[in-house]
């Protein structure tokens, strides 16, 4: 089967997801309405969760970012996407280098970051050094206004806990005292 981006997508193409590249799956998801359909996005991630899952999810999210629909994802669907992407991504955290944290958290995951949970953040920060932590906090601050107030409140203790743990272990970032800059909105703080 040849795939053309000039042809309109049909529901039948979801039955042939295994024949599409991750980039083509992103185009299908964006143009078919899958970003507003929990069942369809589950099918998309079933396709991405294979032997090359990390690469496929990265390629999918990168291609999705090139569409205007990437910024208009239904919150329920976004939660599903974040959960599925995180399940794949987190298996590789211990091998992450600086450029991986930057690539994933400041580019690929940005449309999904408002759905990052406190449990996910706790897992992420258990693998990070100060530099990666700053990357993640910067990425979260860029989507802070898109998070629910409850989500903001849930993430704050995790962020502060990381800083306190680093401080207690004598591994704070920089040569001087540990500085924390917090943005407060509706009683929730996101700390940098």
Phi, psi and omega per residue, in radians:
X1 nan 2.235 3.051
X2 -1.590 2.548 -3.116
X3 -2.023 2.240 3.107
X4 -2.109 2.293 3.108
X5 -1.322 -0.121 -3.135
X6 -1.542 -0.271 3.124
X7 -1.506 2.513 3.080
X8 -1.182 2.641 -3.137
X9 -1.450 2.600 3.097
X10 -2.207 2.785 3.110
X11 -1.013 -0.466 3.135
X12 -1.112 -0.470 -3.127
X13 -1.143 -0.424 3.088
X14 -1.210 -0.381 3.070
X15 -1.366 -0.253 -3.103
X16 -2.020 0.485 -3.097
X17 -1.013 -0.581 -3.116
X18 -1.121 -0.320 -3.134
X19 -1.562 -0.135 -3.080
X20 -1.740 2.576 3.003
X21 -1.254 2.890 3.121
X22 -1.064 -0.629 3.092
X23 -1.143 -0.710 3.111
X24 -1.186 -0.623 3.069
X25 -1.092 -0.680 3.101
X26 -1.109 -0.750 3.100
X27 -1.078 -0.773 3.121
X28 -1.075 -0.800 -3.140
X29 -1.055 -0.750 -3.106
X30 -1.207 -0.721 -3.027
X31 -1.556 -0.238 -3.069
X32 -1.695 -0.183 -3.067
X33 1.631 0.126 -3.132
X34 -1.095 -0.397 3.137
X35 -1.276 -0.057 3.061
X36 -2.166 0.288 -3.062
X37 -2.374 1.908 -3.071
X38 -1.058 -0.709 -3.123
X39 -1.133 -0.741 -3.137
X40 -1.191 -0.675 -3.125
X41 -1.205 -0.532 3.042
X42 -1.112 -0.709 3.081
X43 -1.084 -0.715 3.115
X44 -1.032 -0.841 -3.104
X45 -1.285 -0.450 2.991
X46 -1.067 -0.692 3.114
X47 -1.173 -0.722 -3.075
X48 -1.279 -0.447 -3.059
X49 -1.500 1.238 -3.137
X50 -2.199 -2.656 -3.099
X51 -1.072 -0.581 -3.138
X52 -1.953 0.760 -2.987
X53 -0.997 -0.809 -3.113
X54 -1.069 -0.815 3.125
X55 -1.125 -0.762 -3.111
X56 -1.157 -0.734 3.109
X57 -1.135 -0.718 3.086
X58 -1.070 -0.786 3.118
X59 -1.135 -0.719 3.112
X60 -1.048 -0.888 -3.101
X61 -1.159 -0.660 3.093
X62 -1.095 -0.784 3.121
X63 -1.170 -0.665 3.129
X64 -1.097 -0.638 3.133
X65 -1.109 -0.380 3.129
X66 -1.421 -0.006 3.122
X67 -1.863 2.690 3.110
X68 -1.268 -0.370 -3.107
X69 -1.264 -0.279 -3.096
X70 -1.040 -0.442 -3.122
X71 -1.615 -0.031 -3.079
X72 -2.187 1.114 -3.125
X73 -1.799 2.265 3.077
X74 -0.944 2.335 -3.089
X75 -0.993 -0.649 3.107
X76 -1.147 -0.761 3.110
X77 -1.148 -0.706 3.113
X78 -1.064 -0.699 3.089
X79 -1.063 -0.768 3.113
X80 -1.084 -0.812 -3.139
X81 -1.051 -0.779 -3.132
X82 -1.122 -0.774 3.133
X83 -1.058 -0.779 -3.107
X84 -1.235 -0.754 3.121
X85 -1.123 -0.741 -3.114
X86 -1.136 -0.680 3.118
X87 -1.025 -0.653 3.117
X88 -1.333 -0.858 -3.061
X89 -1.097 -0.737 -3.036
X90 -1.123 -0.383 3.089
X91 -1.149 -0.276 -3.051
X92 -1.962 0.011 -3.072
X93 -0.966 -0.714 -3.056
X94 -1.151 -0.312 3.097
X95 -1.703 -0.017 -3.088
X96 -1.168 2.448 2.990
X97 -1.927 3.058 -3.080
X98 -0.901 -0.815 -3.092
X99 -1.138 -0.472 3.103
X100 -1.200 -0.774 3.106
X101 -1.054 -0.756 3.131
X102 -1.107 -0.874 -3.091
X103 -1.038 -0.822 -3.088
X104 -1.305 -0.802 -2.982
X105 -1.566 -0.296 3.102
X106 -1.906 -0.081 3.125
X107 -2.271 -1.303 -2.936
X108 -1.082 -0.743 -3.067
X109 -1.559 -0.081 -3.029
X110 -0.893 -0.806 3.139
X111 -1.145 -0.321 -3.095
X112 -1.758 -0.260 -3.038
X113 -1.004 -0.531 3.074
X114 -1.061 -0.248 3.117
X115 -1.728 0.082 3.101
X116 -1.152 2.231 -3.127
X117 -1.620 2.906 3.092
X118 -1.071 -0.667 3.121
X119 -1.119 -0.721 3.097
X120 -1.111 -0.802 -3.135
X121 -1.082 -0.689 3.098
X122 -1.051 -0.748 3.130
X123 -1.153 -0.762 3.130
X124 -1.026 -0.879 -3.047
X125 -1.201 -0.323 3.095
X126 -1.245 -0.221 3.136
X127 -1.926 0.012 -2.986
X128 -1.793 2.655 2.919
X129 -1.702 -3.090 -3.088
X130 -1.062 -0.693 -3.129
X131 -1.104 -0.801 3.125
X132 -1.153 -0.656 3.091
X133 -1.028 -0.771 3.126
X134 -1.109 -0.665 3.088
X135 -1.066 -0.810 -3.095
X136 -1.165 -0.765 3.115
X137 -1.098 -0.719 3.089
X138 -1.073 -0.718 3.118
X139 -1.139 -0.755 3.120
X140 -1.128 -0.664 3.135
X141 -1.147 -0.482 3.130
X142 -1.253 -0.334 3.134
X143 -2.042 0.190 -3.072
X144 -0.914 -0.786 -3.100
X145 -1.193 -0.351 3.132
X146 -1.502 -0.225 3.138
X147 -1.401 2.636 3.013
X148 -1.211 2.756 3.105
X149 -1.043 -0.690 3.113
X150 -1.082 -0.757 3.131
X151 -1.092 -0.742 3.105
X152 -1.018 -0.778 -3.128
X153 -1.162 -0.577 -3.142
X154 -1.273 -0.615 -3.095
X155 -1.342 -0.545 -3.052
X156 -0.977 -0.848 3.133
X157 -1.087 -0.542 3.109
X158 -1.177 -0.783 3.124
X159 -1.098 -0.799 3.131
X160 -1.176 -0.650 3.108
X161 -1.053 -0.701 3.099
X162 -1.071 -0.812 -3.123
X163 -1.109 -0.738 3.131
X164 -1.130 -0.715 3.136
X165 -1.129 -0.743 3.118
X166 -1.116 -0.735 -3.128
X167 -1.131 -0.784 -3.116
X168 -1.128 -0.556 -3.125
X169 -1.511 -0.024 -3.141
X170 1.339 0.305 -3.099
X171 -1.963 0.661 3.132
X172 -1.204 2.717 -3.110
X173 -1.346 2.516 3.108
X174 1.429 2.948 -3.082
X175 -1.489 -0.393 -3.070
X176 -1.700 -2.879 3.135
X177 -1.116 2.818 -3.128
X178 -1.414 2.062 3.118
X179 -1.809 2.424 3.123
X180 -2.229 2.190 3.075
X181 -1.911 2.154 -3.089
X182 -2.047 2.406 3.000
X183 -1.776 2.213 -3.091
X184 -1.981 2.297 3.082
X185 -2.520 2.209 3.107
X186 0.899 0.701 3.083
X187 1.438 -0.015 3.127
X188 -1.906 2.569 -3.136
X189 -2.137 2.409 2.974
X190 -2.027 2.090 -2.980
X191 -1.819 2.430 3.098
X192 -1.942 nan nan
